[in-house]
Amino acid sequence: MMFKKILFLVFTILLVSCSSKKPVVRTVNKNPTSTNRTTKTKPITKESSKPKTEIKTVQSEENNSSEELVATSKVSTTTDDVRLYIDSFKDVAKYNMKNHGIPASITLAQGVLESGAGKGRLSTIANNHFGIKCHTGWTGESVSHDDDAAQECFRKYQDPSESYRDHSLFLTSRSRYDGLFKLDKGDYKSWAKGLKAAGYATDPKYPDKLIGIIERYQLYEYDNEVLDRNYKANIAVVVENAENYHIIQKGDTLYSLSKKYNLTVEDLKKMNNMNDNSLSIDQKIKIK
């Protein structure tokens, strides 16, 4: 009996010993995308998730107000545009004053108005800064442009300085402008009125527009340089009842103003001696 127990014990020991030597099989997952694989990820920083900011430079218009210049085309421009234009052509205007006798202030003011400070269609495609039409005898290049009639013929120049020279020759070679050259070369007001009287422009406000540009930008200073004088404009300050006027703002039209002040469009045009419906920002018009 004892022998059987000893035999059973030996057999059990041998069986356990064989089980402990059995090899262990390990499995390796070769799939790199498996979720069992541990990977290190970069943390998302605040900088990488921050939206990009678009920076816009906004120029203050406090000293650079916008306005519209109406001649051969309506052009929106700014005081900075006008000053840049004047600085570009002041020397050629003074040169022509010395050689042809036309005040530099008048030439520059006409250039600003007629060309829209160099931004009008004729000045950009034809270097024509004074809206001079072909007329009889013109043999140079030309462009077509809608003015008093559709597709009229206007002179085209290779350079703006040619337009300035032609403007001087245009005035000196036509007898209807002879009276201008009897005026004082420093009297820009008489020259502005004389141009209108001689038929240079049909706009009844043409002289006032030229005078306004000359005095606003002190163009008479260039006349002073040529004439060697020290003239200063004595600009009268007129006190007006603000209730009788409306200052044109962006978006204003004669129609909207007529509704606002219980007037007709024709009433407004008659009160302000207007030939068309064009308005300029900061323009003062009568409403009473």
KOLVEX-427518 format. One line per 2 residues: for each residue x, y, z of N, C-alpha, C, O. Coordinates in pm, whole numbers, plus 32768, in hexadecimal, padded with zeros to 4 digits. Layout:
X,Y,Z,X,Y,Z,X,Y,Z,X,Y,Z  ...
This chain:
8053,7F88,8000,8000,8000,8000,8056,807C,8000,803E,80DB,7FB5  80B8,8079,8053,8117,80E7,805E,8161,80F8,7FDA,817D,8169,7FB0
8180,808C,7F9A,81C9,8090,7F1B,8177,80D8,7EB0,81AE,8124,7E60  80F5,80C1,7EAF,809E,8104,7E4C,809A,819A,7E61,8097,81E7,7E01
809B,81C3,7EDE,8097,8253,7EFB,8116,8296,7ECE,8115,8305,7E99  8187,824E,7EE5,8208,8289,7EBD,820E,8294,7E26,823E,82F7,7DF0
81DD,822C,7DE1,81DD,822C,7D4F,8186,829E,7D18,81AD,82DE,7CB7  8115,82B7,7D52,80BA,8322,7D25,80FA,83AC,7D38,80EB,8405,7CE5
8141,83BA,7DA7,8181,843B,7DC5,81EF,8459,7D5F,81FD,84CA,7D2F  823E,83EF,7D3F,82AB,8401,7CDC,8271,8427,7C55,82A7,847E,7C0F
8203,83E7,7C30,81C5,8401,7BAE,8193,8492,7BA6,81A2,84D4,7B3F  8159,84C3,7C11,8123,854C,7C17,8194,85B2,7C09,8184,8617,7BC5
8205,8598,7C4A,8279,85F5,7C44,82AE,85FC,7BB6,82CC,8668,7B84  82B8,8587,7B74,82EA,8584,7AEA,828C,85D2,7A8B,82BA,8616,7A30
820B,85C6,7AA2,81A9,8609,7A4A,81B2,86A1,7A56,81AB,86EA,79F3  81C3,86D1,7AD2,81CE,8763,7AE9,824E,8798,7AAD,8250,8806,7A76
82B9,874B,7AB7,833B,8773,7A81,8335,8782,79EA,836F,87E0,79B4  82F0,8729,79A6,82E3,8731,7912,8292,87AA,78E8,82AF,87E9,7882
822E,87CB,7937,81D9,883F,7913,8225,88C1,7920,820D,891E,78D2  8280,88CC,797F,82CA,894A,7994,8330,8963,7927,835A,89D6,7918
835B,8901,78DA,83BC,8911,786E,837C,892A,77E7,83C2,8935,7783  82F8,8935,77E2,82B2,894C,7763,82CD,89DA,7734,82BA,8A36,7783
82FA,89F1,76B7,831F,8A79,7688,82A6,8AD5,7684,8235,8AAD,766B  82C7,8B55,76A0,825D,8BBB,769B,825F,8BFD,7613,82C9,8C2B,75E9
81F0,8C04,75CC,81E6,8C41,7547,81B3,8CD0,7556,8147,8CE7,758D  8203,8D32,7524,81DB,8DC0,7527,81B0,8DEB,749B,81EF,8DC5,7438
814A,8E38,7493,811C,8E6C,7411,8144,8EFE,7404,8136,8F4C,7462  8174,8F21,738F,819D,8FAB,7373,8142,8FE4,7309,8134,8FAB,729C
8103,9053,7326,80AA,9095,72C6,80FC,90EC,7268,8136,9151,7292  8100,90C5,71EC,8150,910F,718B,8106,9183,714C,813F,91CA,70F9
808A,9199,7170,803C,9207,7135,805A,9288,7181,8036,9293,71F6  809C,92EA,7141,80C4,9362,7189,8050,93B9,71B1,8060,9411,7206
7FDE,93A4,7178,7F6A,93F8,719A,7F14,93BB,7206,7EAD,93F2,722C  7F40,9348,7238,7EF2,9303,729E,7EE8,9357,731B,7F46,939E,733F
7E78,934D,735D,7E63,9399,73D8,7EB4,9361,744B,7EC1,93A2,74B3  7EED,92E4,7439,7F3D,92A9,74A3,7FC5,92EA,74AE,800A,92DD,7513
7FEC,9333,743F,8071,936D,743D,806D,93F5,7483,8012,9445,746B  80CC,940D,74D6,80D1,948B,751F,8122,94F0,74CF,8195,94D5,74AD
80E7,9563,74AF,812D,95CB,7463,8129,964D,74AF,80CD,9667,74FD  818E,969D,7497,8194,971E,74D6,8158,9788,7479,817D,978C,7403
8100,97DB,74A8,80C2,9845,7457,80EB,98CC,748D,80FB,98E0,7505  80FD,992B,742D,8121,99B2,7456,80A7,99FA,748C,803C,99F5,7450
80B7,9A3A,74FB,8044,9A84,7532,801F,9AFA,74DA,8077,9B39,749F  7FA0,9B19,74D1,7F71,9B8C,7483,7F86,9C09,74D6,7F50,9C16,7543
7FD3,9C62,74A0,7FEF,9CDE,74EA,7F89,9D47,74C6,7F42,9D3A,7462  7F82,9DAE,7515,7F24,9E1C,74FB,7F47,9E64,747C,7EEF,9E97,7437
7FC9,9E6A,745B,7FF4,9EB4,73E5,7FC2,9E72,7365,7F9A,9EB6,7307  7FC6,9DEA,7361,7F9D,9DA4,72E9,7F08,9DA8,72D4,7EDA,9D9B,7262
7EBB,9DB9,733C,7E2A,9DBC,732D,7DF4,9E4A,7321,7D7B,9E5D,7312  7E4D,9EAF,7328,7E23,9F3A,7324,7E03,9F64,7295,7E56,9F4D,723D
7D90,9F9E,727B,7D6F,9FC6,71F2,7DC8,A037,71C2,7DF5,A089,7212  7DE2,A03C,713E,7E33,A0A7,7106,7DE4,A12A,7107,7D6C,A12C,70ED
7E2A,A194,7124,7DE9,A217,7129,7E12,A269,70B0,7E8A,A27A,7098  7DB0,A29B,7064,7DCD,A2EF,6FF0,7DDA,A37F,701E,7D7E,A3B7,705A
7E4D,A3BA,7002,7E66,A443,702D,7E49,A4A1,6FBA,7E84,A494,6F4E  7DF1,A4FD,6FCF,7DCE,A55F,6F69,7DF7,A5E9,6F99,7DDF,A610,700B
7E37,A633,6F3E,7E5E,A6BB,6F5E,7DF1,A719,6F30,7DD0,A71D,6EB9  7DB9,A762,6F8B,7D4E,A7C0,6F6A,7D84,A84C,6F76,7DB0,A876,6FE1
7D81,A894,6F07,7DB3,A91C,6F06,7D47,A97D,6F32,7CD7,A97B,6EFE  7D69,A9D1,6F90,7D0A,AA34,6FC1,7CEC,AA98,6F54,7D46,AAC6,6F0E
7C6C,AABB,6F45,7C45,AB1B,6EE0,7C2C,ABA6,6F1C,7BF0,ABFC,6EDC  7C59,ABB9,6F97,7C41,AC39,6FD8,7C81,ACAA,6F88,7C45,AD14,6F79
7CFB,AC93,6F55,7D40,ACF8,6F07,7D4B,ACCE,6E75,7D9C,AD06,6E2B  7CFD,AC6F,6E4B,7D03,AC3D,6DC2,7C76,AC21,6D91,7C55,ABB0,6D6E
7C24,AC87,6D90,7B98,AC76,6D6B,7B8B,AC54,6CD8,7BDE,AC7B,6C87  7B20,AC0A,6CB7,7B09,ABE4,6C2D,7AAF,AC4A,6BEA,7A5F,AC8D,6C2C
7ABC,AC54,6B67,7A6A,ACB0,6B1D,7A5C,AC7C,6A8E,7AA5,AC22,6A64  79FE,ACB7,6A46,79EC,AC92,69BB,7A0E,AD08,6963,79E3,AD78,697D
7A5B,ACED,68FA,7A7D,AD53,6898,7A35,AD30,6817,7A43,ACC1,67E4  79E9,AD8E,67E4,7997,AD72,676E,79C5,ADC9,66FB,79BA,AE43,6701
79F9,AD8B,6691,7A1F,ADD3,6619,79F9,AD7B,65A3,7982,AD6C,6584  7A5C,AD3F,6560,7A3C,ACE2,64F4,7A0E,AC5C,652B,79DB,AC09,64E0
7A1F,AC44,65AD,79EC,ABCC,65ED,79E4,ABE5,6682,7A30,AC36,66B8  798B,ABA0,66C6,797C,ABAF,6757,79E1,AB53,679B,79E5,AADB,6782
7A30,AB8D,67F2,7A9A,AB42,6833,7A98,AB5F,68C9,7A90,ABD2,68F2  7A9E,AAF6,6919,7AAB,AB06,69A9,7B3E,AB07,69CC,7B8B,AAB0,69A2
7B66,AB6A,6A1A,7BF2,AB77,6A3C,7BFE,ABAA,6ACB,7B99,ABC0,6B0D  7C78,ABBD,6AFB,7C8F,ABED,6B82,7CEC,AC65,6B7E,7D2B,AC81,6B18
7CF4,ACAC,6BED,7D4E,AD1F,6BF4,7DDF,ACF4,6BE0,7E2E,AD3E,6BA6  7E02,AC7D,6C10,7E8A,AC4B,6BFC,7EA6,AC34,6B68,7F14,AC4F,6B38
7E41,AC00,6B1F,7E50,ABED,6A8F,7E69,AC72,6A4A,7EC0,AC7D,69F2  7E1D,ACD6,6A72,7E2B,AD5A,6A34,7EB4,AD95,6A51,7EF5,ADCC,69F8
7EE0,AD8A,6ACD,7F64,ADC0,6AF1,7FD4,AD79,6AA5,8035,ADB8,6A7A  7FC7,ACF7,6A95,802B,ACAC,6A4A,802C,ACD8,69B8,8096,ACE5,697B
7FB5,ACEE,6981,7FAB,AD1C,68F6,7FEE,ADA5,68E7,803C,ADBB,688A  7FCF,AE00,6941,8008,AE88,693B,80A0,AE81,6944,80E6,AEC7,68FA
80D3,AE2F,699D,8163,AE23,69AE,81A5,ADEC,692F,8218,AE0D,6911  815D,AD98,68E6,8194,AD5B,686C,819B,ADBE,67F9,81F3,ADB2,67A3
8140,AE20,67F5,8137,AE78,677F,814F,AF0C,679D,813E,AF5F,6744  8176,AF2F,6816,818C,AFBC,6838,81FD,AFF8,67E5,81F4,B06C,67BB
8267,AFAB,67CD,82D9,AFE1,6783,82B8,AFFC,66F1,82DF,B063,66BA  826E,AF9F,66B2,8249,AFB5,6626,81E6,B02A,661A,81E8,B072,65B7
8190,B03C,6680,8132,B0AC,6680,817D,B131,668D,815B,B192,664A  81E3,B135,66E3,8233,B1AF,66F2,8284,B1CB,6673,8293,B23F,664A
82B7,B163,6635,8303,B173,65B8,82AA,B1AF,654C,82D3,B20A,6504  8230,B17C,6541,81D3,B1B0,64DC,81A7,B23E,64FC,818D,B28C,64A0
819F,B261,657B,817D,B2EA,65A1,81EA,B34A,6571,81CC,B3B6,653E  8267,B323,6581,82D6,B377,6556,82D9,B387,64BE,82FD,B3F1,648B
82B5,B31E,6477,82C2,B31E,63E5,8243,B345,639B,824B,B371,6328  81CF,B335,63DA,8151,B351,6393,80F7,B3B6,63DB,8096,B3E6,63A1
8117,B3D6,6458,80CE,B440,649C,804D,B418,64E0,7FFF,B46E,6509  8034,B396,64EE,7FBA,B367,6533,7FDD,B348,65C4,803B,B2FD,65DD
7F94,B381,6624,7FB5,B368,66B1,7FC2,B2D2,66D0,7F6D,B282,66A8  802B,B2AF,6717,803F,B222,673B,7FCA,B1F1,6790,7FA3,B17C,6787
7F92,B249,67E2,7F20,B222,6837,7EA8,B1FA,67E3,7E63,B199,6802  7E8F,B244,6778,7E1E,B225,671F,7E37,B1A1,66D7,7DDE,B14C,66D1
7EAE,B18F,66A2,7ECF,B113,665B,7EC0,B09A,66B6,7E85,B035,668F  7EF6,B0A3,6730,7EEE,B033,678D,7E5E,B017,67B7,7E34,AFA4,67BE
7E13,B081,67D3,7D87,B06E,67FD,7D36,B02F,678E,7CE3,AFD7,67A8  7D4C,B05A,6712,7D06,B01C,66A1,7D30,AF8A,6691,7CDD,AF33,6676
7DB2,AF6E,66A3,7DE1,AEE4,6699,7DA1,AE8B,6702,7D78,AE1B,66E4  7D9A,AEBD,677D,7D5B,AE71,67EA,7CC9,AE54,67C9,7C9B,ADE2,67D5
7C81,AEBC,679F,7BF2,AEAE,6786,7BD5,AE5A,670A,7B82,ADFF,670F  7C18,AE79,669C,7BFA,AE37,661D,7C26,ADA4,661B,7BE6,AD51,65DB
7C93,AD85,6660,7CC7,ACFC,665C,7C9D,ACA8,66D4,7CBB,AC31,66DA  7C56,ACE6,6734,7C35,AC9D,67AE,7CB4,AC7A,67FA,7CC3,AC0B,682D
7D0F,ACDD,6803,7D92,ACCA,6844,7DDE,AC56,6805,7E22,AC09,6849  7DD2,AC4B,6780,7E1B,ABE5,6737,7DDB,AB5C,6736,7E16,AAFC,6704
7D63,AB50,676D,7D21,AACD,6776,7CAF,AABC,6711,7C75,AA50,6708  7C90,AB24,66C7,7C24,AB1C,6664,7C4B,AAC5,65ED,7CC1,AAAA,65D7
7BE8,AA9A,65A2,7C01,AA3C,6533,7C5D,AA78,64CA,7CBB,AA34,649E  7C46,AAF5,64A0,7C98,AB30,6437,7D29,AB40,6463,7D85,AB30,6412
7D3E,AB60,64E2,7DC7,AB72,6511,7E10,AAED,651C,7E8A,AAE7,650A  7DC8,AA82,653A,7E09,AA00,654C,7E21,A9B8,64C7,7E84,A971,64B9
7DC8,A9C9,6466,7DDA,A980,63E7,7E19,A9D5,6379,7E4A,A9A1,6316  7E16,AA5C,638C,7E48,AAB2,6320,7EA5,AB20,6352,7ED1,AB73,6303
7EC4,AB23,63D3,7F16,AB8E,640C,7EDC,AC18,63EE,7F25,AC7B,63EB  7E5A,AC1E,63D9,7E14,AC9B,63BB,7DDA,ACD1,643E,7D74,ACA0,646D
7E1C,AD35,6479,7DF7,AD66,64FD,7D98,ADDF,64F9,7D6E,AE10,6561  7D77,AE0F,6481,7D23,AE86,6478,7CA8,AE72,6420,7C62,AED1,63FF
7C8F,ADF6,63FA,7C18,ADD8,63AB,7C15,AE20,6326,7BAB,AE46,62F6  7C8A,AE32,62E9,7C91,AE78,6269,7C69,AE18,61F9,7CA1,ADAC,61EA
7C07,AE44,61AB,7BD6,ADF1,613C,7C31,AE00,60C2,7C89,AE56,60BE  7C1B,ADAC,605F,7C73,ADAC,5FEA,7C70,AE31,5FA0,7CD9,AE69,5F82
7BF9,AE63,5F83,7BE8,AEDE,5F37,7C27,AED1,5EAC,7C70,AE72,5E90  7C09,AF30,5E57,7C3C,AF2F,5DCE,7CD3,AF46,5DCE,7D05,AF9F,5E13
7D18,AEF6,5D80,7DA8,AF07,5D73,7DFB,AEAC,5DCA,7E75,AEA5,5DBA  7DBC,AE64,5E28,7E07,AE09,5E7E,7E2F,AD8D,5E2E,7DDA,AD49,5DF5
7EB2,AD70,5E29,7EE4,ACFF,5DDC,7F23,AC93,5E35,7F55,AC2E,5E04  7F21,ACAA,5EB8,7F5C,AC48,5F13,7EFD,ABD6,5F32,7E92,ABCA,5EF6
7F24,AB82,5F90,7ED0,AB11,5FB9,7E53,AB44,6001,7E50,ABB4,6033  7DED,AAEF,6006,7D6F,AB17,6046,7D2B,AA9F,6085,7D4D,AA2C,6068
7CCC,AABB,60DD,7C78,AA55,611A,7BE8,AA85,6117,7BCF,AAFE,610E  7B8B,AA29,611F,7AFD,AA4C,6122,7ACC,AA49,61B2,7AEF,A9F1,6201
7A7A,AAAC,61D3,7A49,AAB8,625C,79C2,AAFF,625A,79B0,AB60,6211  7963,AACE,62AC,78E0,AB0D,62B4,78E9,AB8F,6304,7916,AB8F,6377
78BF,ABFD,62C6,78BF,AC7E,630D,783B,ACC4,62EF,77D2,AC95,631B  783E,AD33,62A7,77C1,AD75,6281,7771,AD1B,6224,76F5,AD1E,6224
77B8,ACCD,61D5,7779,AC6A,617D,77C3,ABE5,618F,782D,ABDF,61CD  7789,AB7C,6157,77C6,AAF7,6166,7842,AAEB,610F,7845,AB18,609C
78AA,AAAC,6149,7924,AA8A,6101,7961,AAFF,60B4,7979,AAF7,603B  7978,AB6B,60FB,79BB,ABDF,60BF,7A51,ABC5,60B8,7A87,AB70,60FF
7A92,AC12,6060,7B22,AC01,6049,7B71,AC5A,60A8,7B5F,ACD4,60AA  7BCB,AC1C,60F6,7C21,AC65,6152,7CB4,AC49,6131,7CD7,ABDC,6104
7D06,ACAC,614A,7D95,AC9E,612D,7DD7,AC3C,618D,7DB4,AC32,6203  7E39,ABF4,6156,7E86,AB96,61A6,7F19,ABBF,61A3,7F4E,ABE2,613A
7F5A,ABB9,6218,7FE5,ABE4,6223,803C,AB71,6258,800C,AB15,629A  80BD,AB7B,6238,811B,AB17,626A,813D,AB2D,62FD,815D,AACE,6345
8135,ABAA,6329,815B,ABCB,63B2,8101,AC3D,63E3,80DB,AC93,6394  80DF,AC40,6464,808A,ACAB,6498,80C1,AD37,6481,8075,AD96,6471
8146,AD46,6480,8182,ADC9,646A,815C,AE01,63E2,8151,AE7B,63D2  8147,ADA9,637F,811A,ADD5,62FB,808E,AE0F,6303,806C,AE6E,62BD
803C,ADD4,635A,7FB4,AE06,636E,7FB9,AE91,63AD,7F6B,AEE9,6387  8014,AEA6,640C,8022,AF2A,644B,8051,AF92,63E5,801F,B003,63E3
80B0,AF6D,6392,80E1,AFCA,632B,8072,AFE9,62C8,8061,B05D,62A0  8026,AF84,62A0,7FBA,AF98,623F,7F4D,AFF0,627A,7F0E,B03E,6232
7F35,AFE4,62FD,7ED3,B03A,6340,7EFC,B0CC,6334,7EA8,B122,6318  7F7D,B0EA,6348,7FAE,B174,633B,7FA1,B1A5,62AC,7F75,B215,6293
7FC7,B14F,624C,7FBD,B176,61BF,7F2B,B188,6195,7F0C,B1DD,6142  7ED4,B137,61CF,7E44,B140,61B0,7E0F,B1CA,61D6,7DC2,B206,618A
7E37,B1FD,624A,7E05,B27E,6278,7E48,B2F3,6230,7E08,B358,6215  7EC9,B2E5,6212,7F11,B355,61D3,7EF6,B361,613E,7F0D,B3CA,6103
7EC4,B2F5,6100,7EB2,B2F7,606D,7E24,B314,6040,7E09,B318,5FC8  7DC8,B328,609F,7D3C,B342,607A,7D14,B3CF,60A7,7D23,B3F5,611B
7CE1,B41A,6046,7CC6,B4A8,605D,7C60,B4C0,60CD,7C62,B529,610D  7C07,B462,60E3,7BA0,B479,6149,7BDA,B480,61D6,7B97,B4AE,6233
7C57,B452,61E6,7C97,B459,626A,7CF9,B4CF,6275,7D41,B4DB,62D8  7CFC,B525,620F,7D5A,B595,6210,7D49,B5EE,628A,7DAB,B620,62C1
7CCD,B601,62B5,7CB2,B659,6326,7CF3,B629,63A8,7D10,B679,6401  7D09,B5A7,63B1,7D46,B570,642B,7DD3,B5A6,643F,7DFE,B5BE,64B0
7E1B,B5B8,63D1,7EA8,B5DC,63DB,7EBD,B672,63F4,7F2E,B6A1,63FD  7E4E,B6BA,63FE,7E55,B746,6428,7E44,B753,64BF,7E55,B7BF,64F8
7E21,B6E3,6500,7E0E,B6E2,6591,7E93,B6D3,65D9,7EF6,B6A5,65A0  7E93,B6F9,6657,7F07,B6E4,66AD,7F1E,B64E,66BA,7EC2,B602,66D7
7F9A,B624,66A4,7FBA,B594,66AA,7FA7,B55B,6735,7FA0,B4E1,6746  7F9F,B5B2,6799,7F8A,B581,6820,7EF9,B588,684D,7ED9,B563,68BE
7EA2,B5B7,67F5,7E14,B5C7,6818,7DC7,B549,67EE,7D82,B549,6788  7DD5,B4E0,683C,7D98,B45F,6817,7D00,B464,6814,7CC1,B419,67CB
7CC4,B4BD,6865,7C32,B4C6,6867,7BFE,B4FB,67E2,7B9D,B4C6,67AB  7C3E,B563,67AD,7C14,B59B,672C,7C2D,B538,66BB,7BDF,B52F,665D
7C9B,B4ED,66C5,7CB7,B488,6660,7C4E,B41A,6662,7C21,B3ED,65F8  7C26,B3EF,66D8,7BC1,B385,66E3,7B3D,B3B4,66A5,7AFC,B369,665C
7B15,B42F,66C3,7A99,B465,668B,7AA7,B47F,65F6,7A47,B46D,65AA  7B1E,B4A9,65CC,7B35,B4C3,653E,7B2F,B445,64E9,7AFF,B449,6478
7B5D,B3D6,651F,7B54,B356,64D7,7AC3,B331,64BB,7AA1,B307,644D  7A6F,B342,6520,79E1,B323,6510,79A2,B382,64AB,7954,B357,6456
79C1,B404,64B4,7988,B467,6459,79B2,B44F,63C8,7967,B46C,636B  7A2B,B41B,63B7,7A5C,B400,632F,7A27,B37E,62F6,7A41,B35E,6282
79DE,B331,6347,79A0,B2B7,6315,79F1,B239,632A,79D6,B1D3,62EB  7A56,B23E,6384,7AA4,B1C5,639B,7A4E,B156,63D7,7A61,B0E1,63B8
79EF,B17C,642D,7998,B119,646E,7909,B14D,6472,78F2,B1C6,6473  78AB,B0F1,6473,781D,B118,6479,77E6,B116,6507,777C,B14E,6521
782F,B0D8,6563,7803,B0D0,65EE,7805,B15B,662D,786F,B199,6635  7791,B18D,665C,778F,B213,6699,77E4,B21E,6717,780B,B28C,673E
7801,B1AD,6755,7852,B1AE,67CE,78E7,B196,67B2,7936,B188,680F  790B,B192,6733,7996,B175,670F,79F9,B1D5,6751,7A5C,B1A7,678A
79E3,B259,674B,7A41,B2B5,678E,7A4C,B29B,6824,7ABA,B29A,685C  79D9,B285,6865,79DC,B26D,68F6,7A27,B1ED,6918,7A6B,B1E6,697E
7A1B,B188,68C3,7A62,B10B,68DA,7AF8,B11F,68D0,7B44,B0EC,6922  7B23,B16A,686A,7BB2,B184,685B,7BE8,B1D5,68D0,7C50,B1B5,6909
7BA0,B23F,68F3,7BCB,B295,6962,7BD0,B245,69E4,7C2C,B255,6A34  7B6C,B1EF,69F8,7B69,B19C,6A70,7BE3,B141,6A7A,7C1E,B135,6AE5
7C09,B101,6A0A,7C7E,B0AA,6A08,7CFD,B0FA,6A22,7D54,B0CF,6A6E  7D07,B16E,69E1,7D7F,B1C2,69F0,7D92,B1ED,6A81,7E01,B1E7,6AB6
7D27,B217,6AC0,7D33,B24A,6B49,7D3F,B1D9,6BAF,7D84,B1E7,6C14  7CFD,B16A,6B95,7D06,B0FA,6BF2,7D93,B0C1,6BF8,7DC5,B09D,6C62
7DD3,B0B9,6B82,7E59,B07E,6B7C,7EC6,B0E8,6B6A,7F3A,B0C8,6B50  7EA0,B167,6B7A,7EFF,B1D8,6B76,7F55,B1D5,6AF8,7FCF,B1E6,6AFE
7F15,B1C0,6A87,7F5E,B1B8,6A08,7F96,B23F,69DD,7FF0,B244,698A  7F62,B2AC,6A15,7F97,B331,69F5,8028,B33E,6A21,806E,B399,69F4
8057,B2E5,6A7A,80E2,B2E8,6AA4,8141,B2CE,6A2E,81B0,B302,6A2B  8113,B27D,69CC,8166,B262,6957,816A,B2DC,68FB,81CE,B2F3,68B7
80FC,B32A,68F7,80FF,B3A9,68AE,8164,B407,68F1,81B0,B44D,68AD  8163,B406,6976,81C0,B45B,69C2,8251,B43D,699D,82A3,B498,698E
8270,B3BC,698F,82FA,B396,6970,8325,B3CB,68E8,8396,B3F8,68D7  82C9,B3C4,6888,82EA,B3F3,6801,82F0,B48C,67FD,8348,B4C5,67BD
8293,B4CF,6842,828B,B561,6841,82E3,B5A2,68AB,82EF,B61D,68AF  8321,B551,68FF,8377,B582,696A,832C,B5E5,69C3,8355,B658,69D3
82BF,B5B7,69FA,826D,B60A,6A52,8244,B5B8,6ACC,8267,B543,6AD7  81FA,B5F5,6B26,81D3,B5B1,6BA2,813D,B5C3,6BBA,8114,B5EB,6C27
80ED,B5A6,6B56,805C,B5B6,6B61,8022,B54A,6BBD,804A,B4D6,6BB8  7FC3,B572,6C10,7F78,B514,6C63,7EE4,B52A,6C4A,7EB4,B59C,6C4A
7E9C,B4BF,6C34,7E0D,B4CA,6C18,7DC2,B4FA,6C92,7DD6,B4C7,6D01  7D6B,B55B,6C7D,7D16,B58C,6CE9,7C8E,B54A,6CD9,7C34,B57F,6C97
7C81,B4D7,6D16,7C07,B487,6D04,7BA0,B4B4,6D69,7BB1,B4A6,6DE2  7B33,B4EC,6D35,7ACA,B520,6D8D,7A7D,B4AE,6DCC,7A60,B449,6D8C
7A5D,B4BF,6E4A,7A0D,B45C,6E92,797C,B48D,6E95,795E,B4F5,6ED1  7926,B444,6E56,789A,B46A,6E4D,784A,B41E,6EB6,784C,B3A3,6EB9
7804,B468,6F0B,77B2,B429,6F71,7729,B40E,6F37,76E3,B469,6F0B  7703,B38F,6F37,7684,B368,6EFC,7630,B31D,6F62,7663,B2E3,6FC1
75B0,B321,6F4C,7554,B2D6,6FA1,755B,B243,6F7A,7533,B21D,6F0C  758C,B1F0,6FD5,75A0,B162,6FB6,751D,B11B,6F95,751D,B0B6,6F50
74AD,B152,6FC6,742D,B110,6FAD,7403,B11B,6F1B,73AD,B0D1,6EEC  7441,B179,6ED2,741C,B18D,6E46,746D,B135,6DE7,7458,B138,6D6D
74C9,B0E6,6E1E,7522,B098,6DCA,752A,B007,6DF8,750E,AFE6,6E6B  7551,AFB2,6D9A,756A,AF25,6DB8,75F5,AF03,6D84,7616,AF22,6D12
7647,AEC4,6DD8,76CC,AE97,6DAE,76C2,AE09,6D79,7697,ADAE,6DC0  76E8,ADF7,6CFC,76DA,AD75,6CBB,7730,AD0B,6CFF,77A8,AD1E,6D14
76F0,AC9C,6D21,7733,AC28,6D5C,772F,ABB4,6CF9,76E4,ABB6,6C98  7780,AB4F,6D14,7782,AADA,6CBD,76F7,AA9A,6CB8,76BA,AA82,6D20
76C6,AA80,6C40,7643,AA42,6C2E,75D4,AAA5,6C10,7567,AA7D,6BE7  75EE,AB27,6C24,7588,AB8C,6C06,7570,AB96,6B70,75CE,AB8E,6B21
74F5,ABA8,6B49,74D0,ABC5,6ABF,746A,AC37,6AC1,742E,AC54,6B28  7458,AC76,6A50,73F5,ACE1,6A4A,736A,ACAA,6A69,7318,ACEF,6AA6
7351,AC30,6A3F,72CD,ABF5,6A59,72B8,ABE0,6AEF,724E,AC01,6B25  731E,ABA7,6B34,730F,AB8F,6BC4,7303,AC13,6C10,72BA,AC1A,6C74
7349,AC7A,6BE2,7341,ACFC,6C25,72BA,AD3E,6C0C,7284,AD82,6C63  7284,AD2A,6B95,7202,AD65,6B77,7196,AD2B,6BD3,713B,AD73,6BFE
71A1,ACA9,6BF0,7142,AC69,6C4C,7158,AC99,6CDC,70F9,ACAF,6D27  71D5,ACA8,6D00,71F7,ACCF,6D89,71C7,AD5C,6DAA,7199,AD76,6E18
71D4,ADB6,6D47,71B2,AE42,6D62,7131,AE6F,6D1C,7113,AEE6,6D13  70E5,AE0D,6CEC,7062,AE2A,6CB1,706E,AE8C,6C3C,7025,AEEE,6C33
70CC,AE6F,6BE2,70E2,AEBF,6B6A,70E2,AE63,6AF1,70E0,ADE8,6B00  70E4,AE9C,6A7D,70F4,AE4B,6A04,7187,AE52,69DA,71D1,AEAB,6A03
71AF,ADF3,6987,7237,ADF3,6955,7251,AE72,6905,72BC,AEAD,690E  71EF,AE9C,68B6,71FE,AF16,6867,720B,AF91,68C0,7254,AFEE,689E
71C5,AF93,6931,71D2,B003,698F,7263,B00D,69C1,729D,B07A,69C3  729B,AF9B,69E7,7325,AF9B,6A19,7388,AFC7,69AE,73E4,B013,69CB
7375,AF9A,6934,73D0,AFBE,68C8,73C6,B053,68A9,742B,B094,688E  734C,B089,68AD,733A,B117,6891,7375,B16D,6900,73B5,B1D2,68E3
7360,B147,697D,7394,B193,69EF,742D,B196,69F1,746A,B1F3,6A25  746B,B12D,69B8,74FD,B122,69BD,7540,B132,6936,75B7,B115,6927
74F3,B162,68D1,7529,B17A,684A,7571,B0FE,6813,75E0,B107,67DE  7530,B08B,6821,756C,B00D,67F6,7538,AFE5,676D,74C1,AFEE,6751
7595,AFB8,6716,7570,AF8B,6690,7556,AEF5,668A,7514,AEC4,662D  7589,AEAC,66ED,7575,AE1A,66EF,755F,ADED,677F,7552,AE40,67D9
755B,AD6B,6794,753C,AD34,6819,75B8,AD0C,6868,75AC,ACCD,68D2  762E,AD2F,6838,76A8,AD04,687C,76BD,AD51,68FE,76A4,ADCA,6905
76EB,AD09,6964,7707,AD42,69E7,7792,AD19,6A14,77C3,ACAF,69ED  77D2,AD6C,6A65,7856,AD4D,6A9A,7850,AD48,6B32,780A,AD98,6B71
7898,ACEA,6B6C,789D,ACDF,6BFE,78D3,AD62,6C38,7935,AD99,6C05  7892,AD92,6CA2,78B3,AE10,6CE7,7880,AE8B,6C9B,7896,AEFC,6CC6
783C,AE75,6C2A,7802,AEE6,6BE1,778E,AF21,6C33,7741,AED8,6C70  7784,AFA5,6C32,771A,AFE8,6C7B,76AF,B015,6C18,76CC,B060,6BBB
7636,AFE8,6C2D,75C9,B012,6BD3,7557,B051,6C23,753E,B02D,6C96  7513,B0AE,6BE2,74A3,B0F2,6C22,7429,B096,6C26,740D,B04C,6BC8
73E3,B09E,6C95,7367,B051,6CA2,72F1,B0AC,6CC7,727F,B07E,6CD1  730F,B12E,6CDB,72A6,B192,6CF8,72C0,B211,6CAA,7274,B271,6CB5
